[in-house]
Amino acid sequence: MLKETTSPDRLVLGARDVRFDWSELPRHWVPGEPLATHLMNVLHLLLPAGERWFVEVFRQALPLIEDEDLRRDVLGFIGQEALHARAHTEVLEHFTEQGLDCRPFTDQMEWFFSVLLGDRPRLRGRAEAEWLVSRLALIAAIEHVTAFMGDWILNAEGLDRAGCDPTMLDLLRWHGAEEVEHRSVAFDLYRHVDGRHLRRVQAMAVVAPMLFVLWRKGVRFLYSIDGELAGVPLPRARDVRGPASRGVTPALPHLGRKVLRYLSRGYHPSMEGDTDQAVAYLASSPAARAAEGRTA
């Protein structure tokens, strides 16, 4: 049986107005590891459109929430996700300035989330409500992935040993810590409005292969536009074994086991990550501390 790693959280979720200076970011910010760099750069390709989609779907779900604690958590989640989207968009803007034009890929992501998974104006009544619940189930599955990825990045000592760029590492760990901090919100919202186990399993059956395909496509796209990698063969899935063995990317078997945890009837997101660790990092993060100072 799965066991919770921490007690249920009653944090007051709040958005941190973080800012990052990308002027000194090297092209391959994990030194000597272009594959590891671009594996994580895929986050910048996927997240702005995806997190704006999260925000819109959750706003539509607000009238369905009858629990005030959950409503407060959902509003905190919306604020955090909106700033995540902004932070990753600013990285993309820096990439463009450095000659890496990611718009051909990110335009596809905008279509994917805003059209394919967006509102369907022709739906009415029960069909419209079911489409909203289906998207909430998808978001809960995606948030499971972001939670265990957030936990991984907080504990990825291999990135420290590799001399990873400190600003990028702070962005990833700030984001990862907030994913751990709000890891239960999407699941609890889905459970509040529907909660059927079969639909939750079906959502993960869509999300897991979808993310694998998008990640593979994103890495290959980044290799194709990275002039420093001209002539280098496009990476294959098995090529991840090298960076994973050095602790600079997650290992695929580890990711697979984490995905399977979600299918258990007894699963709850509090089984992933450690809230105390996430809060401790947010208290020490240079960007989060600077944001707190601006707010004060």
N, C-alpha and C positions, 0 to 999 in steps of 0.2 A: 504493500500500500504506500502511496506517496504521502509524504509528511511535509507540513509547512516548515519553512526555514526561519520564519519570523512570525510574530503575532500579528493579527490584523491591524492595519495601519489606520490612524485617525489623524493624519497630517492635514494641514491646511495647504492645499496646493496653490502655488503662486508662480506667475511668470517672472523670470529674471531677465531684465533688459540687457543681455550680454552684448559686447562688441569685441571684434577681433581685428587685428592689424595683419593683413596678409602680404604686406609689401616685401617681406623677407622669406616668403615660403618657397622652398626649392621645388623644382618640378617633381622629383621623386623624394617625397618627404619622409619615407622610410629609407634611410641611406642604403644604396646597393640593392634595394628590393622593389623594382618597378612593378612586379606582379602584386605584391602586398599593397603597395601604394594605390594601384588602380582598383584592386578588389574593394578597398575601402572608399575610394573616390566614387564608386557606383552609388554610394549613399547620397552624394550630392546630386546625382542625376535623378534618383527616384523620389527623394523625400520632399522637395518643395511642392510638387504637384500632389503627391500622396497626402501630405499633412494638411494642405489646404482642403483636400477632399474630406479628410477626417473632420476638420472643423465644421464644414458645411453640413455633413451628415449628422453630426452631434447637435448642431443648432436645430436641425429639423426634429430631432428626437426630444428636445427639451420639454415640449408640451405633454409628452407621455410619462414624464418622471413625477411620481407621487411621493417620493422620499426626499426630504430636504437635504439630508447629508449627501445623498447621491447627486442631487442637483448641484450642490456646492462643489463636489469633486469633478463633475462634468464641466462646470464653468472653469475650474482651475486647469483641467486638462486642455480645454479649448485655448486658454491663454498660453499655456506652455507650447502646444503644438504650433500655434501661429508664429511664435518666436523661433522655433526650430526651423520652420520653413524659411523664415527670413535669413537666418544665419547661414543655411546651406545655399540659398540663392546668392548671398554675397560671395561665397567661395566660387560659385559658377561665374560670377562677374569678374573675379580675379583671373580665373582660367581664361576667359575670353581676352582679357588684357594681355595675357601671356601667350596668346596665339592658339589656345585650345578652345575652339568654338564648339560648345556642346549643344547648341540649339537644335541641330537635326535630331538628336536623341531626346532632349527635354521637350521638344514640341510633340513628339510621339507620346511622351508621358502625360502631357497636358490633355491630349485627346483621350488617352486610355482612361484617366480618372474623371475628366469632366464630361465626356461623351459616353464611352462604353459603360462606365460605372456611375455616371451622373444621373440627374433627375430624368424621369420619363413622363413628360407632360400629358401623354395620352392615357396614362393609368389613372384610375379613379377608385375610390372606396377601398375595398379589401385588397385589391391588387396593388394599389399605391402603398398601403400599409405594409404589405408583405415585402415589397421591394425595399422599403426602408429597413425592415427587420433583417432582410438578407444582407444588406450592406453593413448593418451593425455586427452581424455574425462574422463577416469578412474582416472588419476592423478588429474585432476581438482576437481573431486568429493572427492577424498581422502584429498586433500588440504583444502577443505571446512571443513572437520572434524578436521584436525589438527589445523586449524585457530580457531575454536570455543573452541577446547580443550586447545589451547595456551592461549586464553583469560580467560578460566576458571582457569587454574593454576596460572595465574598472580593475580587473585582475590580470590584465595582459602585461606581465612583467617583461616579456620578450620585446615589446615595443620600447620600453625604457632602456633595455640592454642594447637595442639596435641604434639608439640615439635618434629616435623619432623626433621630428620637428615639434618643439614644445607647444606652439600655438595650436597646431592641428590636433595634437594629442589632448590639449585642454578642451577644444571644441567637442571632440568625440567623447571625452569622459564627462564633460558637463551634460551633453545630450544623453549619454548612457545613464548617468546618475538620475536624470529626470525621468527617463523611461522606467527605471527601477522604482522611483518614487511614485509614479502614477500607474504602475503596472496592472493594478486591479480594476481600474475605472472602466475600461471598455468591456471587460468580461462582466463586471457587475451590472453595467447598463444593459448589455444583451440579456443577461439573466433576469433583469427587472422587467423588460418588455416582452420577453419570449422564453428563452432559456432551454429550448428543446435540445437534448444531447445530440440527436441525429443531425440536426441542422448545424450544430457546432462542428461535428466531425466532417460533414460535407464541406463546410467552409474551409477547414484546414486542408481537405483534399484538393481544393482549388488553389489555396494560397501557397502551399509548399512548392508544387511544381511551377506555379506562376513566378514566384520569386527566383527560383533556380534559373528559369529561362531568361528572365529580365536581367539577372545578375551576370549570367554568361554573356548575354548580348551586350550589356553595358561595358564589361571588361574588354571585350573584343573591339567595341567602338572606340574606347579610350586608347587602346593600342594603335588603332588605325589612324588616329589624329595626332599621336605623340611623335613628333619628328625625331626625337632622340631614340626612338625604337624602330626607325625605318629599317626594314629588312629582317627584323626579329619575327620569328614565327608567332602567329596568334596563339595564345595559351589555351590549353585543354584542361578539363576538370582535374585530371590526375596530376597536373603541374602544381596544384595547390598543396600537394604533400610536402614539398620542400619548405615553403614559408611556414606551413603549419608546424613542421618539426622544429622550426626555430622560434616558435611562439609568437610570430608576428601576424598570423591570421588564425581563425578557428579551424579545427580539423573537420572535414565533412562528416565522419562518423559521429563526432560530438554533436554537430548540428542535427543530424538525423535522430539521435536519441532524444534530444531536447524537443524536437517536433512531436515525436511519439508520445511524450508525457502528456501533451495536451488532449490526447484522445481518451484518457482515463475519465470515467464518470466522476471520480472523486477529485479531479484536478481543480486547483484554484491558483491564480497567479501569485499569491503570497508564497507559493512553493519555489518561486524563482527569485534569486537575488537576495540582497540584505539591505533593508531600509536604512539601518544605522550606518552602513558603509557608504551608501549613496548620499545621505545627509552630510556625513563627514567630508566626503569629497567636495560637495557643493559649498561647504564652509571654508574649504582651502583653495578652491579653484580660482586662479587669478582673474578670469573673466567674471565669474559670479561675484567675487568679492568687490570688484570694481563696479559692477552693476548695483550691488547693495549700497556702496558708497554714494553713487549718483542718486539713488532713491532717497537715501537719508538726507 
